[in-house]
C-alpha cells in the first residue's frame, strides 16, 4: 500500500539530494568554462629591443605591449631580461615589473664589459611555467627548484659596437 512511517521522509531526502546533484551538474560545466585552464594557450607577448645596435654605456629599451589574450600574470608579476653577449656571457640578468597582461618596459645601460658582436636579448615571465609543450595553458608558479621546460627560448638580436 503506502510507505512505512519513516519511508516518506527518506524518499523526500533522496529526492532533494538527487535534485541538488542535478542542479550542480547543470551549473558546474558553465562555471568550469570560465576557468583560465580551459582557455587556449596564451604565450607571453612579443617584445622589441631598441635600438638594435648599441655601444657600452648606451641605454637600451626592451618593451612589450599587452598580450592579446588574457595571461593573468598578476599584480606582482615580473619579467626577467637576460642579455648574452657575443662571447656567450650574461652581461645583464635582471627582473623588472610586468603588468597583468604581460606589458612591460625595461631599460638598461649596456655594460662596458659586453663583447662586441651579435648579442641576444631574452625576456620571459619570471618564475612562471609559460612554456606550453603540452597543449595546455601552464600559467602557474614554479615550485622551488623547478626549471623551464623544453621549448626554445625566443631572443631578439642586439649588435654591440665600439
Backbone torsions as a table, in degrees:
resi	resn	phi	psi	omega
1	UNK	NA	-99.8	-178.2
2	UNK	-101.6	-176.4	178.2
3	UNK	-81.2	147.8	175.1
4	UNK	-60.6	167.0	-173.5
5	UNK	-50.9	-48.6	-179.8
6	UNK	-83.1	-9.4	-175.9
7	UNK	-67.3	-36.1	-179.7
8	UNK	-64.5	-44.3	179.9
9	UNK	-63.0	-43.9	179.1
10	UNK	-64.2	-41.0	179.8
11	UNK	-63.4	-41.1	178.6
12	UNK	-65.9	-41.0	179.0
13	UNK	-62.5	-43.7	178.2
14	UNK	-62.5	-41.1	-179.6
15	UNK	-63.4	-41.1	178.9
16	UNK	-66.2	-42.5	179.2
17	UNK	-62.7	-45.1	179.0
18	UNK	-63.5	-41.5	178.6
19	UNK	-64.0	-42.1	179.7
20	UNK	-64.1	-43.0	177.9
21	UNK	-62.5	-40.8	178.7
22	UNK	-61.4	-43.1	178.0
23	UNK	-63.7	-44.3	179.2
24	UNK	-59.8	-46.3	-178.7
25	UNK	-65.9	-31.3	178.4
26	UNK	-74.6	-34.4	-177.4
27	UNK	-86.6	-36.4	-174.0
28	UNK	-55.3	-46.2	-178.9
29	UNK	-59.6	-38.8	-179.9
30	UNK	-71.0	-34.0	177.6
31	UNK	-68.3	-38.4	179.9
32	UNK	-68.7	-33.5	179.7
33	UNK	-61.2	-25.2	-179.6
34	UNK	-78.4	-7.7	-178.9
35	UNK	-70.4	146.0	177.1
36	UNK	-63.6	-23.7	-178.2
37	UNK	-65.9	-25.9	-178.6
38	UNK	-93.5	-0.1	178.0
39	UNK	-81.9	155.1	178.7
40	UNK	-62.9	158.3	179.1
41	UNK	-52.9	143.8	-176.4
42	UNK	-130.8	99.8	-179.1
43	UNK	-80.1	160.2	176.7
44	UNK	-58.9	150.9	-179.9
45	UNK	-67.0	156.3	174.3
46	UNK	-63.1	150.5	178.0
47	UNK	-129.8	161.4	-178.7
48	UNK	-128.2	152.3	177.6
49	UNK	-116.1	130.1	-177.5
50	UNK	-141.5	131.2	-4.7
51	UNK	-72.6	169.6	-179.7
52	UNK	-83.8	-9.9	178.0
53	UNK	-137.7	135.0	-177.9
54	UNK	-152.3	158.1	174.8
55	UNK	-112.2	157.9	178.9
56	UNK	-50.6	135.9	-177.1
57	UNK	98.1	-18.4	177.8
58	UNK	-76.8	151.9	175.2
59	UNK	-90.4	132.7	179.7
60	UNK	-120.3	141.5	179.6
61	UNK	-114.9	132.0	172.1
62	UNK	-114.3	125.9	-171.7
63	UNK	-143.8	145.1	174.2
64	UNK	-135.5	140.6	171.0
65	UNK	-79.0	168.9	176.4
66	UNK	-60.8	147.9	176.6
67	UNK	-66.4	155.1	178.1
68	UNK	-83.9	-10.7	175.9
69	UNK	-103.1	-164.9	-179.1
70	UNK	-119.8	81.4	-176.6
71	UNK	-69.7	-23.1	178.6
72	UNK	49.0	61.0	179.3
73	UNK	-73.8	-21.4	178.7
74	UNK	100.6	163.6	-174.6
75	UNK	-71.9	-19.9	-179.7
76	UNK	-105.5	20.0	-176.1
77	UNK	-65.0	149.0	178.1
78	UNK	-128.6	150.6	171.4
79	UNK	-107.8	139.6	174.7
80	UNK	-106.9	122.4	-179.9
81	UNK	-109.7	127.4	178.0
82	UNK	-124.2	127.3	176.1
83	UNK	-112.4	122.1	179.2
84	UNK	-111.9	122.6	-176.3
85	UNK	-79.8	179.3	-176.4
86	UNK	-62.1	-22.9	178.4
87	UNK	-86.1	-1.1	179.5
88	UNK	85.6	12.6	179.3
89	UNK	-95.0	138.0	174.6
90	UNK	-77.4	108.9	-179.6
91	UNK	-94.3	-17.5	174.2
92	UNK	-138.3	132.8	170.4
93	UNK	-152.4	93.5	-174.2
94	UNK	-136.9	159.4	172.7
95	UNK	-109.5	155.7	179.3
96	UNK	-148.2	160.5	179.2
97	UNK	-61.7	143.8	175.2
98	UNK	-133.8	141.8	-179.5
99	UNK	-80.7	173.5	-177.1
100	UNK	-56.4	-30.6	-178.4
101	UNK	-94.9	6.9	175.7
102	UNK	93.0	-1.8	179.1
103	UNK	-75.4	143.2	178.7
104	UNK	-161.2	160.7	169.7
105	UNK	-135.3	123.4	-179.4
106	UNK	-128.0	124.8	178.2
107	UNK	-114.8	140.6	176.1
108	UNK	-143.8	156.8	174.8
109	UNK	-95.8	124.6	-179.6
110	UNK	-63.4	121.2	-175.5
111	UNK	-65.3	151.8	179.5
112	UNK	-60.7	-32.4	-176.5
113	UNK	-78.7	-2.2	179.4
114	UNK	-63.0	127.6	-179.6
115	UNK	-73.6	137.8	177.8
116	UNK	-62.5	146.7	178.1
117	UNK	125.3	-160.2	-176.1
118	UNK	-83.1	113.0	174.8
119	UNK	-100.8	166.7	176.3
120	UNK	-127.0	147.1	179.8
121	UNK	-121.2	123.7	178.3
122	UNK	-117.7	134.8	177.0
123	UNK	-132.1	117.0	-178.8
124	UNK	-133.4	149.1	174.1
125	UNK	-57.4	130.9	-174.9
126	UNK	-77.4	131.1	174.7
127	UNK	58.5	35.4	175.2
128	UNK	-127.7	147.2	175.9
129	UNK	-90.6	84.7	-178.2
130	UNK	-94.3	-10.3	-176.7
131	UNK	-76.1	115.7	-171.6
132	UNK	-108.4	73.9	175.7
133	UNK	-80.3	-11.3	-169.2
134	UNK	-98.1	-10.6	-174.7
135	UNK	85.0	0.4	177.8
136	UNK	-108.0	160.4	175.1
137	UNK	-81.5	118.0	-173.8
138	UNK	-110.4	39.1	-178.3
139	UNK	-80.3	72.7	178.5
140	UNK	-132.4	153.2	178.9
141	UNK	-69.8	144.9	177.3
142	UNK	-75.7	138.7	166.6
143	UNK	-66.9	160.9	-177.8
144	UNK	-53.5	131.7	175.4
145	UNK	85.3	-2.3	-178.7
146	UNK	-78.2	142.6	-179.7
147	UNK	-107.8	157.0	177.9
148	UNK	-61.4	145.4	-178.3
149	UNK	-69.9	-164.1	-165.2
150	UNK	-88.3	7.9	-177.5
151	UNK	-76.1	153.8	-177.9
152	UNK	-71.2	138.9	178.9
153	UNK	-78.9	136.7	176.2
154	UNK	-85.1	133.1	176.4
155	UNK	-131.0	157.2	173.6
156	UNK	-116.6	143.8	-178.8
157	UNK	-78.2	152.0	172.8
158	UNK	-144.2	116.2	179.3
159	UNK	-86.7	122.3	179.2
160	UNK	-95.7	122.8	-179.8
161	UNK	-116.4	169.7	176.2
162	UNK	-119.8	NA	NA
